[in-house]
């Protein structure tokens, strides 16, 4: 079993030492063993799969431990954070977030909370997609663009081959 920590800062002048000390203290209190640190200076807007975090998640296996200072270090997007949570859940990686005092392996409640959050985000995303579609259709309609299937006999890609299609066999 491996214990890893992931620390991300956005700016080169930001210091990671406090995060390291907090993580080491936490790991020592819980007797998690040696901590392998993965650090990077990169914006949270860059997708986690394109950062060292993606490689780290690929490497970690069931019952390995990942410690982070806080969820915002994973990504700036709620959907990406939830995606990382889902990956850790599916792979059986134990995830600790210090600031939020969160562990995905504490009990059934954390799993239930994660499931509820995933369901809510999925529902919200579906509603946003529907809203964006309706807004785009309304915009085209007020611009004078006719929407929907043309009335009457419509054109088909097969129209130019109609004679061949109607020949008896």
Secondary structure as GFF3:
##gff-version 3
##sequence-region A 1 169
A	DSSP	beta_strand	3	9	.	.	.	ID=ss1
A	DSSP	alpha_helix	17	29	.	.	.	ID=ss2
A	DSSP	beta_strand	35	41	.	.	.	ID=ss3
A	DSSP	three_ten_helix	48	50	.	.	.	ID=ss4
A	DSSP	alpha_helix	52	59	.	.	.	ID=ss5
A	DSSP	beta_strand	65	68	.	.	.	ID=ss6
A	DSSP	three_ten_helix	71	73	.	.	.	ID=ss7
A	DSSP	alpha_helix	78	91	.	.	.	ID=ss8
A	DSSP	beta_strand	94	97	.	.	.	ID=ss9
A	DSSP	beta_strand	102	103	.	.	.	ID=ss10
A	DSSP	alpha_helix	108	142	.	.	.	ID=ss11
A	DSSP	three_ten_helix	159	161	.	.	.	ID=ss12
A	DSSP	alpha_helix	162	166	.	.	.	ID=ss13
###
